[in-house]
């Protein structure tokens, strides 16, 4: 009997890819399920998050849903477009 697993095949494949990527970077790694969820997956997402968030923000700016604003100090911030 096959176990019932929440999430789509796409979700499962995405997590599997994160685990494989982590293991490629850390070939001696071995951990429990809880530790993998806490450290491997979250760490991998944290490492990848900046480029993914940047791409998502660029997409939202292109759609006109968010605007990019440069402060007087040169820092770029994003906000909802009025």
NULUMDO-427987 format. One record per residue: residue in one letter; x, y, z of N, C-alpha, C, O in turn; residue number from 1. Coordinates in pm, 1 decimal. Example, Ala and Ser with C-alpha at 12.3 -4.5 7.8 and 13.67 -1.06 7.14 Angstrom:
2
R  type      n.xx      n.yy      n.zz     ca.xx     ca.yy     ca.zz      c.xx      c.yy      c.zz      o.xx      o.yy      o.zz  seq
R     A    1319.0    -569.0     780.0    1230.0    -450.0     780.0    1320.0    -330.0     780.0    1423.6    -331.9     846.5    1
R     S    1285.0    -225.0     708.0    1367.0    -106.0     714.0    1290.0       3.0     787.0    1340.9     113.8     803.9    2
***
This chain:
82
R  type      n.xx      n.yy      n.zz     ca.xx     ca.yy     ca.zz      c.xx      c.yy      c.zz      o.xx      o.yy      o.zz  seq
R     X      84.1    -119.0       0.0       0.0       0.0       0.0      88.1     124.7       0.0     181.3     134.1      79.9    1
R     X      60.1     219.6     -87.7     137.8     341.9     -99.5      97.7     439.1      10.9     -21.0     456.2      38.9    2
R     X     196.7     502.8      73.5     170.3     600.6     178.6     109.3     726.0     117.5     144.6     766.3       6.6    3
R     X      18.0     786.4     190.8     -42.6     911.3     146.7      51.9    1024.2     185.7      83.4    1042.0     303.3    4
R     X      96.4    1099.8      87.0     190.7    1207.6     110.1     125.6    1338.7      67.9      78.2    1350.5     -45.0    5
R     X     122.7    1438.0     158.2      65.8    1567.1     119.6     156.4    1638.1      19.6     277.7    1617.1      18.7    6
R     X      98.0    1720.7     -62.8     176.0    1796.0    -160.2     168.7    1733.1    -297.3     141.9    1613.9    -312.1    7
R     X     192.6    1814.4    -395.1     188.5    1766.3    -533.1     320.6    1701.1    -569.7     419.7    1713.9    -497.9    8
R     X     320.7    1631.7    -681.3     445.5    1572.3    -732.0     549.6    1681.3    -754.4     668.8    1659.3    -732.8    9
R     X     504.7    1798.4    -797.7     595.8    1911.2    -821.3     660.2    1955.6    -689.3     780.0    1983.7    -684.7   10
R     X     579.9    1961.7    -581.7     632.4    1998.9    -449.9     735.1    1897.2    -401.5     841.3    1933.6    -350.9   11
R     X     702.3    1769.7    -417.7     791.6    1662.4    -372.9     921.9    1666.6    -452.0    1029.7    1651.3    -394.6   12
R     X     912.8    1686.8    -581.2    1032.0    1694.5    -665.5    1118.4    1814.8    -625.9    1241.1    1805.4    -624.9   13
R     X    1055.1    1926.7    -593.5    1130.1    2046.0    -553.3    1208.7    2020.0    -424.6    1325.2    2058.3    -414.2   14
R     X    1145.6    1955.4    -327.3    1213.6    1922.1    -202.1    1323.7    1820.3    -227.9    1432.8    1831.9    -172.0   15
R     X    1296.7    1721.5    -311.2    1398.0    1621.4    -344.4    1520.0    1688.0    -407.6    1633.6    1650.6    -378.4   16
R     X    1496.7    1786.0    -493.5    1607.3    1858.8    -555.5    1687.3    1938.0    -452.6    1809.8    1945.9    -461.5   17
R     X    1618.3    1996.6    -355.3    1687.6    2070.3    -249.2    1776.4    1976.9    -167.0    1889.4    2011.5    -132.4   18
R     X    1724.4    1858.9    -136.5    1801.7    1761.4     -59.2    1924.2    1717.0    -138.6    2034.3    1708.9     -84.1   19
R     X    1905.1    1688.6    -266.7    2017.6    1643.9    -349.5    2121.9    1753.8    -362.9    2242.0    1727.0    -358.7   20
R     X    2076.2    1877.0    -379.0    2169.4    1989.4    -389.0    2248.6    2005.1    -258.6    2369.5    2028.5    -260.7   21
R     X    2179.0    1992.1    -146.2    2245.9    2001.2     -16.3    2352.2    1892.4      -4.5    2464.4    1918.1      39.1   22
R     X    2315.5    1770.8     -43.7    2409.5    1659.1     -34.2    2527.7    1675.5    -129.3    2638.2    1630.5     -98.8   23
R     X    2506.0    1738.2    -241.8    2616.4    1765.6    -334.1    2715.8    1863.1    -271.3    2836.9    1850.0    -289.4   24
R     X    2663.6    1960.4    -197.8    2748.8    2059.3    -131.5    2808.6    2006.3      -2.1    2912.5    2054.2      43.3   25
R     X    2742.4    1906.6      57.5    2784.0    1851.0     186.5    2781.2    1698.9     179.3    2694.2    1636.3     240.0   26
R     X    2874.8    1638.0     106.1    2868.0    1494.4      78.4    2875.2    1403.7     201.4    2834.1    1287.9     193.7   27
R     X    2925.6    1452.6     313.0    2933.3    1371.0     433.9    2813.1    1390.8     526.3    2810.2    1335.2     636.1   28
R     X    2716.0    1467.8     484.1    2600.2    1498.4     568.8    2514.4    1375.2     592.6    2495.9    1292.0     503.7   29
R     X    2462.6    1365.4     713.9    2368.0    1260.0     752.0    2287.4    1316.2     867.3    2345.2    1368.9     962.4   30
R     X    2154.2    1306.3     861.4    2072.4    1367.0     965.3    1936.6    1301.5     975.5    1898.4    1220.7     890.8   31
R     X    1863.4    1337.4    1080.9    1727.0    1288.9    1101.0    1630.0    1368.1    1014.4    1664.9    1473.0     960.4   32
R     X    1510.5    1317.8    1002.0    1406.6    1388.9     927.4    1388.1    1529.9     982.5    1387.2    1627.0     906.9   33
R     X    1373.2    1540.8    1115.4    1352.4    1673.0    1176.3    1467.2    1768.1    1146.1    1444.9    1884.6    1113.5   34
R     X    1588.8    1719.1    1156.8    1705.2    1803.9    1130.1    1714.4    1842.0     983.3    1752.6    1954.2     950.3   35
R     X    1679.5    1748.8     894.8    1681.3    1780.5     751.2    1581.7    1891.1     720.9    1612.2    1984.6     647.0   36
R     X    1462.6    1879.9     778.2    1361.0    1984.0     757.3    1409.4    2117.3     812.5    1397.2    2220.6     746.7   37
R     X    1464.3    2114.6     933.1    1505.1    2237.8    1000.0    1629.8    2300.0     939.4    1634.4    2421.1     918.2   38
R     X    1730.9    2218.6     911.4    1860.4    2272.4     871.4    1886.3    2264.3     722.5    1927.8    2363.8     663.2   39
R     X    1864.1    2152.7     661.0    1899.4    2138.8     520.2    1807.1    2218.9     430.7    1851.7    2299.7     349.2   40
R     X    1678.1    2195.4     446.9    1581.0    2259.6     357.0    1578.5    2410.0     380.1    1588.2    2487.9     285.4   41
R     X    1565.4    2450.5     505.4    1560.3    2593.6     534.0    1690.1    2662.8     493.8    1687.5    2775.1     443.4   42
R     X    1803.1    2596.9     515.5    1931.5    2656.1     478.0    1939.0    2673.4     327.2    1980.5    2778.5     278.2   43
R     X    1899.2    2570.9     254.3    1904.4    2577.6     109.0    1812.6    2688.0      57.4    1850.1    2763.3     -32.5   44
R     X    1693.7    2697.7     113.7    1601.1    2804.5      70.6    1656.9    2941.6     104.3    1641.7    3036.3      27.2   45
R     X    1721.7    2951.9     220.0    1781.6    3079.4     259.0    1891.7    3119.2     160.9    1904.0    3236.3     125.1   46
R     X    1971.2    3022.2     117.8    2078.7    3051.9      23.1    2024.6    3092.6    -113.2    2082.6    3177.4    -181.0   47
R     X    1912.8    3031.6    -153.1    1855.7    3059.2    -284.9    1757.0    3175.0    -283.6    1726.2    3231.4    -388.6   48
R     X    1707.6    3210.5    -166.7    1600.8    3309.3    -156.2    1632.7    3444.0    -220.1    1547.7    3496.8    -291.7   49
R     X    1749.9    3502.3    -198.2    1772.8    3635.0    -256.1    1751.1    3641.6    -406.9    1686.2    3734.5    -455.1   50
R     X    1803.2    3546.4    -481.6    1786.1    3552.1    -627.3    1641.7    3524.8    -667.1    1591.8    3583.6    -763.1   51
R     X    1574.2    3436.5    -594.5    1433.2    3409.0    -625.2    1345.6    3528.7    -591.4    1255.2    3563.3    -667.5   52
R     X    1371.9    3591.7    -477.9    1293.8    3710.3    -438.4    1320.0    3823.9    -535.7    1227.6    3895.6    -574.0   53
R     X    1445.0    3840.6    -575.8    1477.7    3945.5    -671.9    1403.2    3923.5    -803.9    1350.3    4018.0    -862.5   54
R     X    1399.6    3799.7    -849.4    1327.5    3768.4    -973.3    1178.4    3794.3    -957.7    1114.2    3846.4   -1048.9   55
R     X    1123.0    3757.9    -841.7     980.3    3781.0    -816.2     949.6    3930.8    -811.0     848.0    3975.5    -864.1   56
R     X    1037.2    4007.7    -747.3    1016.7    4152.9    -741.3    1025.8    4215.1    -879.4     945.2    4301.4    -913.9   57
R     X    1123.1    4172.3    -958.6    1136.8    4222.5   -1096.0    1009.0    4193.5   -1175.8     960.9    4277.8   -1251.5   58
R     X     955.6    4073.4   -1157.1     831.3    4033.6   -1223.4     716.0    4124.8   -1180.0     638.5    4170.9   -1263.8   59
R     X     704.9    4150.4   -1050.7     597.2    4235.9    -999.6     611.4    4379.9   -1047.3     511.4    4446.3   -1074.9   60
R     X     734.3    4428.4   -1057.2     758.1    4563.2   -1110.1     715.0    4569.1   -1256.3     648.4    4663.8   -1298.2   61
R     X     753.1    4467.7   -1333.3     715.4    4463.0   -1475.3     564.6    4458.0   -1494.1     511.7    4511.4   -1591.5   62
R     X     495.4    4393.2   -1400.0     349.7    4384.5   -1406.6     282.9    4513.0   -1357.9     162.9    4531.7   -1377.7   63
R     X     358.8    4600.3   -1295.2     303.0    4724.1   -1242.9     234.7    4708.0   -1107.8     160.5    4796.7   -1065.8   64
R     X     257.9    4598.3   -1039.9     194.2    4573.4    -910.7     277.9    4625.6    -794.1     225.9    4650.6    -685.4   65
R     X     407.6    4641.6    -818.1     501.4    4689.2    -717.2     589.9    4792.7    -785.0     616.5    4783.8    -904.8   66
R     X     636.0    4892.7    -706.4     729.4    4987.9    -763.4     860.4    4984.8    -686.4     865.2    4956.6    -566.7   67
R     X     964.6    5014.4    -759.1    1099.2    5019.3    -703.5    1130.4    5165.3    -676.9    1104.0    5251.3    -760.9   68
R     X    1186.8    5193.4    -559.7    1217.1    5331.4    -522.5    1356.7    5336.2    -462.4    1392.8    5251.4    -380.8   69
R     X    1434.5    5434.9    -502.5    1568.5    5450.3    -446.6    1563.9    5562.5    -344.5    1522.2    5674.1    -375.3   70
R     X    1607.4    5532.2    -221.9    1607.8    5631.9    -114.3    1724.3    5728.6    -134.5    1810.2    5706.1    -219.8   71
R     X    1727.0    5835.1     -56.8    1834.2    5934.0     -68.1    1971.1    5874.1     -35.5    2073.8    5926.0     -79.3   72
R     X    1972.4    5765.4      41.1    2099.9    5700.0      74.5    2142.7    5600.6     -32.9    2250.0    5540.9     -23.9   73
R     X    2058.0    5583.1    -134.8    2090.7    5492.5    -243.6    2034.5    5352.6    -227.2    2049.9    5269.1    -316.4   74
R     X    1969.9    5325.7    -115.3    1909.3    5194.1     -91.5    1784.9    5178.7    -176.6    1702.9    5270.2    -184.8   75
R     X    1770.6    5064.2    -239.3    1652.4    5037.0    -320.5    1549.5    4965.8    -232.9    1579.5    4865.6    -167.9   76
R     X    1426.4    5020.5    -232.8    1315.8    4957.3    -160.0    1202.9    4932.2    -257.6    1192.7    4996.9    -361.9   77
R     X    1119.8    4838.6    -222.4    1004.2    4802.8    -305.6     878.2    4827.2    -225.4     874.8    4804.2    -104.5   78
R     X     775.9    4873.5    -292.4     649.6    4901.5    -225.3     534.5    4883.0    -322.4     551.5    4878.9    -444.3   79
R     X     415.4    4872.1    -262.1     295.4    4857.4    -343.5     279.0    4983.9    -426.4     294.1    5095.7    -377.1   80
R     X     248.2    4963.1    -552.2     228.7    5076.8    -640.8      94.0    5142.1    -608.3      -8.1    5074.2    -598.0   81
R     X      95.3    5273.3    -592.6     -33.2    5341.8    -558.0    -134.4    5335.2    -670.9    -245.2    5387.2    -657.6   82
***
